[in-house]
Amino acid sequence: MSVLDSERATPARTAPEPGGSDRRTGRGRTRGRAGGAGGTLHGGKLTYAVLFLVTAIALFPLFWTAVAASRNNTRLAEMPPPFWFGGNLFKNLEIAWTDANMGLALLNTTIVAGSIAVGTVLFGTIAGFAFAKLRFRFRNLLLMLTIGTMMVPPQLSVVPLFMAIAELEWTNQLQAVILPTFVSAFGVFFMRQYLLEALPTELIEAARVDGASSLRIVWHVVFPAARPAMAVLGMLTFVMAWNDFFWPIIALTQQNPTVQVALTGLGRGYIPDQSVIMAGALLGTLPLLLILTVFGKQIVGGIMQGAVKG
């Protein structure tokens, strides 16, 4: 047999694929897949570890509040401080509920925060729609003036505002807290920026061609398009109104308080009982946690719905 015939009889070896993989065995490809899966697995573990750490840090103040509320003043003053629950939680909660008139305070705060949230969302959406999609004289000037009010410290308006509510005989009444913040410049600006992109101008023009009035356009076109942003603005406004302290402590008294005003009554005395104060703070925080738990999924779902549509 000649050399040429022997070369023809020998099967040709295929060149190895890039990366050292064998076409017949596929070992290199298997190693690549295993490495990619391992990297993804380790990356997922790291992500969950970071999320767990951030969540633990965020929840620690609430945990410490509950621990302090379950102890007594003497134990809280010791070093090291306690890091687990004691047996005085329900006793301190009862004292805080009675001494701070917490039942009336929670009712008043719910009315105040709910009214402010509804007013801010409603009027902020309407005004934001006007600034975003309507054309009228001095529109840009009015928008700049509205945004400019956000730069004015609220402390500067306290004296004239208190004189106004005193003249109206609204002192120690809830409308004195609700009406000054019923409409916010932040809400107008927030909704205006959202509706610029989320609400197509063609949709408004089509509704006008069909004969829809301005009120009907707002109700059937603007509100459905702005629903995700309205949910976010409403929740932010509710939380800020719930935690507001500066103006309510001036306009209200302990006879008709909000939660933040009522908590000031627990810190009086020569040696304030810190455990009772913490119990009152816990009572004032639990309704917010309940609301976020109930409506959190709806708010996140609305945000995601708006993001997908955008």
Secondary structure, DSSP 8 states (H G I E B T S, - for coil): --HHHHHHHS-------TTS--TTT-HHHHHHHHHHHHHHHHHHHHHHHHHHHHHHHHHHHHHHHHHHHTS-HHHHTSSS---S--S-HHHHHHHHHHHTTHHHHHHHHHHHHHHHHHHHHHHHHHHHHHHHH---TTHHHHHHHHHHGGGS-GGGGHHHHHHHHHHTT-TTSTHHHHGGGSS-HHHHHHHHHHHHHHS-HHHHHHHHHTT--HHHHIIIIIHHHTHHHHHHHHHHHHHHHHT--HHHHHH--TTS--HHHHHHTTS-SSS--HHHHHHHHHHHHHHHHHHHHHHHHHHHHHHHHHHHH-
